[in-house]
Amino acid sequence: MAALRTATRKRTGTGTGARRPGRTGRRRRSGWSWFWLGFAAVYLLVPLYSTLEFSLQTGAHRYGLSWYGYILHQPAFRQSFALSLRLALETVVISLVLMIPTVYLVHAWLPRLRPLMEFICTLPFVVPPIALAVGMIGLFQGVPWLISSTQILSFAYVIQALPFTYRSLDAGMLSIDIRTLNDAAQSVGASWRQTLWSVILPNLRSAILSSAFLTIAIVLGEFTISSLLLFNTFAVYMQQIGNSQAYAAAALAILSFFLTWLAMLGIFFISRRVGYRSAVGMTR
Amino acid sequence: MNRQAIRWLGTVPFFAYTAIFLLIPTGEIIVQAFRNPSGRFTFANVRGLFDAQILDAFETTIKISLITAVLGGVLGLLVAQSALRDGGPLWIRPVLTTFAGVASNFAGIPLAFAFIATLGSTGIVTQLLNSLGLHVYSHGFTIYGMVGLSLTYLYFQFPLMVLIISPALEGIRPQWREAAVNAGATSGQYWRLVGLPAVLPSLLGAMVLLFGNAFSAYATPYALSSGYINIVPVLIGEAVNGDLAANPQLGASLAFGMIVVIAAAIAVYAILQRRAARWLR
């Protein structure tokens, strides 16, 4: 990534350098660049502005924060939000405990398994969440303690987060010289568990953190699976509010947007230090 | 036990977990799609997919997914390229990347609310257009029609494209352009003969991802239309826990149909990819 950065900088250098002799064509294209960037900004910001204005309307031409106060004092909001937060943390913990040792073992010792693992970790893109929910209902309906417990949601969310967790950890493992670290640890007599815990993990810190933030963002907004399995998560609560109270729903949407921002800012600051681009997730 | 055996054992939890919560449920969909309520093998469920309403749902869903994958893909490509090109202020890229991360994740229920507040019948932009004399709602526009839904999907589609395609665009060396220009190529020729072929594989892959992303969207259309738009994920939701008639066989065969469509999209991608590879050689 450091190399990538210098490459970018170099390019900026040549670009400005090459601009000297009469380059009107270039300047005109730069106008188009601004047009597309401006278009993107308008497309992304106008719906946010509209939602914000909706959420602040407390009467004809009167504005205030009362919808936010109303939402925050709803017991149903607190319960659903607490549930989603708990599920997010559970999902992060299960994902990491499951994936870190496996990705490490595959990278360090079992490279033949890597294609298979990559295939499995891409499958959630092929099986849409709604289809997965159908399969889970069919499969687990005979196991009531599982299907009627909120636990099933965090198990399913681990699968939803799988492609992102895997890619983040995979990139993290690739960016450190895992073989050398391994040999070094082994030559001083460390077992693979010791190597993983005190050599590999510290080097993966930012990959782990950014995948955790992304997982939290995904889980906090997840609707499909929880609504099909009939649980009242944050997004399901939001949808119910939207049925009856459009202004309160707008306040919730702003709140949810703010949470997504926090998660992405977290990823941004981590990746600026080290440099993984893993802010690709899909809540749909 | 030797070391290598222990290492193999260490991967068992991952394969067991993905088997239980991903592979077997997927298999269950396929099994249920070919089974009648009493458990016997049947083609009736899959034949039921060729019902007019269901075919219409598949058609609408595929159309919206194609439209938003292509439009979102092109727009995302243009935006990413604009942000990456020379001469602009340096703060644009980190801001764009972070914002694209937020927007591609800001989907589902809150996104639907945002677009209702924007382009719903009392939305801010709708009112603005009304005051300009442009009464879109009296010309057949609704936020939960195909156009409205596509506009909403684009909100997460093109930022996703920006995120996916930026690394590929960064891979284009400035020297290539310099070489092309020195050899007398125009900008159009450069893009047609050098730039585009270089990013084409990533471009195709990204568009397949965008297609699948729109195709499986459930929360956004559900909240936008309160379940009234006829697209496949909404039909599945109704079949599984509809108030009137839950029909798990129908849900499973619809889900099976979705997997078939996405698999077909990936197959088309693989073929195009191979063609492109031959063409590049």
Contacts between the chains, C-beta under 8 A, distances in Angstrom:
chain1	res1	chain2	res2	distance
A	4	B	170	6.8
A	7	B	170	7.7
A	8	B	170	6.8
A	10	B	174	7.8
A	11	B	86	7.1
A	11	B	174	4.5
A	12	B	86	5.8
A	14	B	174	5.2
A	14	B	178	7.3
A	15	B	85	7.8
A	15	B	86	2.9
A	15	B	87	6.4
A	15	B	174	6.8
A	16	B	86	6.5
A	16	B	87	6.7
A	18	B	178	7.1
A	19	B	86	7.7
A	19	B	87	7.3
A	25	B	187	6.8
A	29	B	85	7.8
A	29	B	187	7.4
A	30	B	85	7.3
A	30	B	87	5.8
A	30	B	88	7.6
A	32	B	82	7.3
A	33	B	81	7.7
A	33	B	82	3.7
A	33	B	83	7.9
A	33	B	85	5.7
A	33	B	88	6.7
A	34	B	82	7.4
A	36	B	75	7.6
A	36	B	78	4.6
A	36	B	79	5.2
A	36	B	82	4.4
A	37	B	79	6.4
A	37	B	82	5.1
A	37	B	83	6.4
A	37	B	92	6.8
A	37	B	96	7.6
A	39	B	75	7.8
A	39	B	79	7.7
A	40	B	75	7.5
A	40	B	79	4.6
A	40	B	96	7.6
A	40	B	158	7.2
A	40	B	162	8.0
A	43	B	154	7.3
A	43	B	155	7.0
A	43	B	158	7.6
A	44	B	99	6.2
A	44	B	103	5.5
A	44	B	155	7.2
A	44	B	159	7.2
A	46	B	118	6.2
A	46	B	124	7.9
A	46	B	125	6.6
A	47	B	111	7.9
A	47	B	114	4.2
A	47	B	115	5.8
A	47	B	117	7.2
A	47	B	118	4.5
A	47	B	155	6.6
A	48	B	114	6.6
A	49	B	124	7.3
A	50	B	114	6.8
A	50	B	117	4.3
A	50	B	118	4.0
A	50	B	123	6.2
A	50	B	124	3.9
A	50	B	125	6.6
A	51	B	113	6.4
A	51	B	114	4.4
A	51	B	117	4.6
A	51	B	118	7.4
A	53	B	117	7.4
A	53	B	124	6.0
A	54	B	117	4.1
A	54	B	124	7.5
A	98	B	13	6.1
A	98	B	14	5.8
A	98	B	17	5.8
A	99	B	14	7.1
A	101	B	10	5.8
A	101	B	13	7.8
A	102	B	10	7.2
A	102	B	11	5.3
A	102	B	13	7.3
A	102	B	14	4.0
A	105	B	7	5.3
A	105	B	10	4.9
A	105	B	11	5.6
A	106	B	11	6.9
A	109	B	4	7.2
A	109	B	7	4.7
A	110	B	7	6.1
A	110	B	8	7.0
A	110	B	11	6.7
A	113	B	11	6.5
A	117	B	14	7.5
A	120	B	15	7.8
A	120	B	18	5.1
A	120	B	22	7.2
A	120	B	23	7.7
A	123	B	18	7.9
A	123	B	22	6.0
A	123	B	23	7.7
A	123	B	26	7.5
A	124	B	22	6.9
A	125	B	209	6.9
A	125	B	212	5.7
A	125	B	262	7.7
A	126	B	212	7.4
A	126	B	259	6.5
A	126	B	262	5.3
A	126	B	263	6.4
A	126	B	266	6.9
A	127	B	22	7.2
A	127	B	26	5.2
A	127	B	29	7.9
A	127	B	259	6.0
A	128	B	212	7.6
A	128	B	215	7.1
A	128	B	216	3.0
A	128	B	218	7.7
A	128	B	233	7.0
A	128	B	255	7.7
A	128	B	258	5.5
A	128	B	259	7.7
A	128	B	262	7.2
A	129	B	216	6.5
A	129	B	218	7.0
A	130	B	216	6.5
A	130	B	218	4.9
A	130	B	233	4.8
A	130	B	236	5.2
A	130	B	237	6.8
A	130	B	255	6.9
A	130	B	258	7.6
A	131	B	26	7.6
A	131	B	29	6.0
A	131	B	216	7.6
A	131	B	236	7.4
A	131	B	255	3.7
A	131	B	256	7.8
A	131	B	258	5.4
A	131	B	259	6.0
A	132	B	22	7.3
A	132	B	25	5.9
A	132	B	26	7.3
A	133	B	240	7.4
A	134	B	29	5.9
A	134	B	32	7.9
A	134	B	236	6.3
A	134	B	240	6.1
A	134	B	248	7.7
A	134	B	251	4.9
A	134	B	252	5.7
A	134	B	255	4.4
A	135	B	24	7.9
A	135	B	25	3.1
A	135	B	26	5.6
A	135	B	27	7.7
A	135	B	28	4.5
A	135	B	29	4.4
A	135	B	252	7.8
A	135	B	255	7.0
A	136	B	21	7.4
A	136	B	25	4.9
A	136	B	28	8.0
A	137	B	240	6.6
A	137	B	248	7.3
A	138	B	25	7.4
A	138	B	28	4.6
A	138	B	29	7.1
A	138	B	32	5.2
A	138	B	248	6.5
A	138	B	252	6.4
A	139	B	24	6.1
A	139	B	25	5.1
A	139	B	28	4.4
A	155	B	21	5.3
A	156	B	21	6.4
A	158	B	17	7.4
A	158	B	21	7.1
A	159	B	18	7.3
A	159	B	21	5.2
A	159	B	22	5.0
A	162	B	18	7.4
A	162	B	22	7.6
A	192	B	3	7.9
A	192	B	6	7.7
A	192	B	7	7.0
A	192	B	10	7.7
A	214	B	105	7.7
A	217	B	105	5.0
A	218	B	105	7.1
A	221	B	105	7.0
A	221	B	106	7.6
A	221	B	107	7.1
A	221	B	108	5.1
A	221	B	109	7.4
A	221	B	110	7.1
A	222	B	108	7.6
A	223	B	108	5.1
A	223	B	109	5.5
A	223	B	218	7.2
A	223	B	219	3.7
A	223	B	222	7.6
A	223	B	223	7.8
A	224	B	218	4.5
A	224	B	219	5.8
A	224	B	233	7.7
A	227	B	219	7.9
A	227	B	222	7.9
A	227	B	237	7.4
A	228	B	237	6.6
A	228	B	240	5.5
A	228	B	241	6.4
A	230	B	241	6.6
A	235	B	108	6.1
A	235	B	109	4.9
A	235	B	219	6.6
A	238	B	109	4.7
A	238	B	110	6.7
A	238	B	113	7.7
A	239	B	109	5.0
A	239	B	219	7.6
A	239	B	222	7.4
A	239	B	223	5.4
A	242	B	109	6.9
A	242	B	112	7.5
A	242	B	113	5.8
A	242	B	116	8.0
A	242	B	223	6.0
A	243	B	226	6.9
A	246	B	113	7.8
A	246	B	116	6.9
A	246	B	117	7.7
A	249	B	113	4.9
A	250	B	113	5.8
A	250	B	114	7.9
A	250	B	117	5.4
A	252	B	110	6.9
A	252	B	113	7.3
A	253	B	109	7.6
A	253	B	110	3.7
A	253	B	111	7.8
A	253	B	113	4.1
A	253	B	114	5.5
A	253	B	117	7.8
A	256	B	106	7.6
A	256	B	109	7.8
A	256	B	110	4.2
A	257	B	102	7.4
A	257	B	106	5.7
A	257	B	110	6.2
A	257	B	114	7.8
A	260	B	102	5.2
A	260	B	105	5.3
A	260	B	106	5.1
A	261	B	102	5.5
A	263	B	105	7.6
A	264	B	98	5.5
A	264	B	101	4.2
A	264	B	102	4.7
A	264	B	105	7.0
A	265	B	98	6.7
A	267	B	101	6.6
A	268	B	94	6.8
A	268	B	97	7.2
A	268	B	98	4.6
A	268	B	101	7.4
A	272	B	94	7.3
A	277	B	97	7.2
A	277	B	163	7.1
A	277	B	166	7.6
A	277	B	167	6.7
A	279	B	97	6.9
A	279	B	98	7.3
A	279	B	100	7.5
A	279	B	101	3.2
A	279	B	104	7.8
A	279	B	105	7.7
A	279	B	163	6.3
A	280	B	101	7.4
A	280	B	104	6.5
A	280	B	160	6.6
A	280	B	163	4.9
A	280	B	164	6.6
A	281	B	101	7.9
A	281	B	104	7.0
A	281	B	105	4.9
A	282	B	104	6.9
A	282	B	105	7.3
A	282	B	107	6.8
A	282	B	156	7.6
A	282	B	160	7.3
A	282	B	213	5.6
A	283	B	105	5.7
A	283	B	106	7.8
A	283	B	107	4.9
A	283	B	108	5.0
A	283	B	219	7.5
A	284	B	107	4.9
A	284	B	108	5.7
A	284	B	156	7.5
A	284	B	213	6.8
A	284	B	216	6.6
A	284	B	217	4.4
A	284	B	218	6.5
A	284	B	219	5.8
A	284	B	220	6.4
